[in-house]
Amino acid sequence: MKIKKIIAVIVGIAVAFGAVAGGIYGYKSYQDKNLVAEVQPVSYINWGYWGDSETSYGMVTNDSSQEIYLDSAKSIKQIFVEEGDVVKVGDPLMEYDTAELQIDIERKKLEISTIENNIAIANHKMDSLKIAKPVDKTPPKIDTAELEKYQQQDELNNSRPQTDENDVNIYNYLTESSIPYNVKRDAATGELIFPAGTEEEPYIYYCNANAYAYGGFFNSIRPKADGTAGKYVRFYVCKKGADGKMLLEPNAEGVLTPVVDTSVSANMAELNGNSIPADYDESRMWYVFSGKEYIPTSLADQYMEEFMENATDWEEPEGYTEEELIKEAAETENLLKSLDIQHRQQLLQLTSMQKTASDGIVYAEVDGIVKTVGDPEEYQRDGTAFLVVTGDEGLYVSGTISELLLGDVTVGTVVTANSWESGMTFEATITEISDYPVSGNSWGDGNPNVSYYAYTAYIEDSSALRNGEYVDLMISTNQSETGGLFIEKAYVREEDGKSYCMIADENGRLKKQYVVTGRTIYGSAIEIKSGLSEDDMIAFPYGKNAVEGAAVTETSNMYY
């Protein structure tokens, strides 16, 4: 029988399993640390309900008062009045240099165009935010359950016995101490009698199909230093019975002999120990039937290597997370409000400039007395009016209300006014409500799908206000329905159509708490009808720590 030669040993392969395993399991140890989520009492974030409010803004006016403001770019050509002069509507007060005024008008138009462009950009951004899908920017993390499963499988593979668990005559792997199947025992002495180890009488081993042999086994069948010849060895894949033991059948002489498994293509291998050229590294291993080197692999190591490769290639996706979308939308909304105010102010200034642009003359708009006339050579840097004509009437302000509040707001209702300039608060009493809706609503928290009606309110204590000053206006209603539990929408998430919060359980661990929600107030607070109390400890339900089972720690200064 022709003897197959074993595949030559591949020299120089060095696999640094120790270093890789150390780094991998060090990272796992880091990931295995307990997550800790911050919680605080629900009472800390309960907005409560203080009634509905209608907000708008308006400009303080006095029909019997006229104020003229200058800027450093304007040039006065002539002043027609002095302090104390009595004037009538239509009397000329002062004259501008119209050439410079036209330049100012064009500059003002450019400023307005810039603001309108910024408004368009902000509106486009807001539209994009409304349809944007939140992205997950959470870096890849180890699935500890999957890793533990692989570790358990590794432990099982590493604990593989030398012989089959059902039959000790079938080898899983071979070492220098492995005994051939065809060894006989001396009946008298009990000593083992090995076969000759020649080509005619080789050592025979029965193995499983994936059996491997250590380098020490190959060294044991090489020629010895004392001149002993090498051994011939033959391996068979043994066929097994239903009980997992090797299947025996009588040969031509009637002796029960193991049956070779013919269902395995490579079911026999031969080895001539005399052809082994050099000593093997005894810690290395080779598959018996293929001759390829066997390098034990760790499923856990493979998983970690793949994870580390994916983690290295991971790049944070473009876009906004859910928390970032909420924040970005709020900032864009505030920007739009600010731009809207700037736009209205600039339009008012443009209108005023255009009134005097035809002939450059500013005419009296009210009957009254010239109270103030500034020095044309000295710019009013303190922001005061250059020329003022006043009468004896008080100050008024106009705002808007929703048609839904016409039944609650009447003449005599008190309006709260807050000055943009001084920050002071004033009370105004509604003296008139229009019978017809206005074409649009001032910005505020009103419903954009309903009509709005203008009202006029009288400010009795107006000593700290001036004509033309802007104020925020608020009307409070439904004050009898205050109270309840209202929290920021960001603390409530949805799952399968149901709302839930993340709260601490009795064991100090985070859990999902399903709640029943109600109306939304103030644009961002939602009513909790059931499922949550002010005594519960609540967590912000986003971020890597906001998971069920995470440990909790109380804080009184939670920020999201």
URURCOR-V598268 format. One line per field, one symbol per residue. ss: DSSP state (H for helix, E for strand, L for the rest). phi: phi as a letter, one per 30 degrees, with the letter a starting at -180 (. if undefined). burial: + if it has 24 or more other ideal C-beta (glycine too) atoms within 12 Angstrom, else -. A space follows every 50 residues. Layout:
ss = ???
phi = ???
burial = ???
//
This chain:
ss = LLLLLLLLLLLLLLLLHHHHHHHHHHHHHHHLLLLEEEEEEHHHHLLLLL LEEEEEEEELELLLLEEELLLLLLLEEEELLLLLLEELLLLEEEEELHHH HHHHHHHHHHHHHHHHHHHHHHHHHHHHHHHLLLLLLLLLLLLHHHHHHH HHHHHHHHLLLLELLLLLLEEEEELLLLLLLLLEELLLLLLEELLLLLLL LLEEEEEEEEEEEEHHHHHHLLLLLLLLLLLEEEEEEELELLLLLELEEE LLLLLEEELELLLLLLLEEEEEHHHLLLLLLLLLEEELLLLLEELLLLHH HHHHHHHHHHHHHLLLLLLLLHHHHHHHHHHHHHHHHHHHHHHHHHHHHH HHHHHLLLLLEEELLLLEEEEEELLLLLLLLLLLLLEEEELLLLEEEEEE EEHHHLLLLLLLLEEEEEELLLLLEEEEEEEEEEEEELLLLLLLLLLLLL LEEEEEEEELLLLLLLLLLEEEEEEEELHHHLLLLEEEHHHLEEELLEEE EEEELLLLEEEEEEEEEEEEELLLEEEEEELLLLLLEEELLLLLLLLLLL EEEELLLLLL
phi = .dcdcdddddcjdbcdddddddddddddeddddddbcdbbdeddcddibc jdbccabacdbbecbbbcccbdddcddaccbbejdcbcejddcabcdddd ddddddddddddddddddddddddddddddcdcdcccddebddddddddd ddddddddcdddcedcaddccdacbdcdcddddccdddciddcdddicdd bddcbcbddcdbbdedddddcddcddjdddcdbbcbdddcdddicddcbd dddiddbecddddcdccbbbbcedcddadcdddcbbddcciddcceccdd ddddddddddddddbdddjcdddddddddddddddddddddedddddddd eddddcddbicccdcbdlcddbbddddbddddidddbbcbccddcbbcbb bdddcddccbejddcccbdddcidcbcbcdcabddbdddacddlcdddcb dbbdbcbccdccdccbdjdcbdbbccbhddcdjicbbeeddccbbhiccb bcbdcdcibdbdbdbccbdcbhibccdcdajbbdddcccddbjdddbdjd dbbdbcbdbb
burial = -----+-----------------++-++--+-----++++-+--+++-+- -+++++++++++-+++++++---+-+--+-+-----+----+++++---+ +--++--+---+--+---+--+--++--+------------+-+--+--+ +--+-------+++--+-+++++++--+++++-----------+--+--- -++++++++++++++-++++++-------+++++++++++-----++--- -------+-++----++++++++-++---+---++++++-+-++---+-+ +-++--+------------+++++++-++--++--++-++++++++--++ -++--++--+++++++-+++++++-----+----+++++++--+++++++ +++-++--+---++++++++-----+++++--+----+--++++++---- -++++++++--+--+++++++++++++------++++++++++-----++ ++++----+++++-+-+---+---++++--++---++++++++-++---+ -+-----+-+
//
